[in-house]
């Protein structure tokens, strides 16, 4: 039986839901916004049902049918990816495997476009996402990961490649009293519940640079191990957190969270690609780290978004 939809239709639906906006989905798929809209319209015409509705701010919200298609697409595309990787690995096409993890944050919105770029420029390197089972240095030593993306200054004997400058921001629900503010001062958080992932204040992060300087303490501090759980609680207006704006990109762009600057000057934080200290100067791991630095730089992201808006990429 012939399928009504092509693989590009499934990719389109999955990308729109994953990346929250048409602009981000188009960049992830390396096509223009116009081409993406045409793909979506074609998919809905072929199926004879609406896959998305226009929500607040004209954002696309998946219908029940759209969610069903997205769930099937996610499973099928992942299985196809594994199939291709298995075939290439068995055929000896991959010469190296590099395992990449993200410290603290379960954020992977950057991976799909990065993986596409890597395949085009370094087809013999296989990059795998892994979840760290220990602290950064130990995960690298145990070879659970070869590269760890981490915010803040590297601690310990590690090799590092600077990636981009991010911002730690106060994260609140869109309905929160501070959501529409351009910035927030520490004393305005004294009656709030503070949700954090760490039991100990990390040097160089929000408690040292923002909250403790004003000698204030939130009404209640709740430690929750996983940032994804913190994000969901904040979206439900169960408290506030101070998190990486970049890591929360998808939920901010979808309108589920709001980010407010910490003080008038903000709290900039540098992200790095961390590697083992003895990593050779020329290796697949170094190549991947350097490509991450290029791919994640603000100028690279802005250029990709601009190209998509101007229709410079093909269907």
PyMOL commands that set and color helices and strands:
alter all, ss='L'
color gray80, all
select helices_A, chain A and resi 7-19+22-29+33-47+56-58+64-90+111-121+136-141+186-189+206-214+227-235+249-253+284-296+298-309
alter helices_A, ss='H'
color red, helices_A
select strands_A, chain A and resi 52-54+60-62+96-102+125-129+147-151+158-172+183-184+193-196+220-223+241-244+258-262+267-276
alter strands_A, ss='S'
color yellow, strands_A
deselect
rebuild
show_as cartoon
